[in-house]
Amino acid sequence: MIETISCGDFEMKCLRFGKKGARPLVVLPGLSLISVMTFAEPVMNAYKIYAEDHEVFLFDRREQIPDRYTVYDMAKDTSEAMDRLGIKDADLMGISQGGMIGLVIALERPELVRALALCSSAVGVGEDAERIISRWKGMAESGDIKTLYKCFGSDLYTENFCKQNEDAFELLADMVSENDRQRFIILADAASGFDVTGRAAEISCPVCVFAASGDVIFPMALQAGFAKRYGWESQVFEGYGHAVYDECPQFHPRVEEFFNNN
């Protein structure tokens, strides 16, 4: 069920499903051209493993985002939406940019987070990510959405997955509205310069880094390095790229196992 959460001067959509009243799981998705709320049914099916033991709350970014909107702003808004729903001590799964948001929430509002799964994400945006996201942003600014989706394919997924889903990428490109395009540009810009390496050691909840060997945005060595630096757990999926969370059948069971073991 999609709910619209009213938070004073903004609204935020939330996809809510699973076992009502059970331990809350907050899912923060990554950067995308089209809102995940558009694909509610497929999302619930993909995340059904969590619905057995959790009440799942998947948050979008706020509606009508301002012209400048940082990861810290996203974290503040998401925290406020969690407050409105009475969510605290939640398992939190942050994917890519959603992981950055999760890190800030764990730092600024530790009472909201029981355990953090950091999926294909990082404590700081490095040169690889800056270069790739800048290229995406440039394509969005020029309106070349079909090429942008081809880049998503090659940058995020395995070659086999891309071949199997060429038609789907074409269809998605045709669905992108002018508002979607402008929104994406702002959200892409928000990632630039993100860095909490100086504060990440302050995070008190259990953290597990879920990384893929072929991630070109946040390379495995980078993710393994900061996991070791902060004493966090880490799990690596061989043979997958950044979007391992969409492709690997073992991904979500291992995230759920992390939550259940902590």
Buried (B, 14 or more C-beta within 10 A) or exposed (E): EEBEBEBEEBBBBBBBBBBEEBBBBBBBBBBBBBBBBEBBEEBBEBBEEBBEBBBBBBBBBBEEBEEEBBBBBBBBBBBBBBBBBEBEEBBBBBBBBBBBBBBBBBBEBBEBBBBBBBBBBBBBBEEBBBEBBEBBBEBBEEEBBBEBBBBBBEBBBBEEBBEEBEEEBEEBBEEBEEEBBBBBBBBBBBBBEBBBEEEBEEBEBBBBBBBBBBBBBBBBEBBBBBBEEBEBBBBBBEEBBBBBBBBBEEBBEBBBEBBEEB
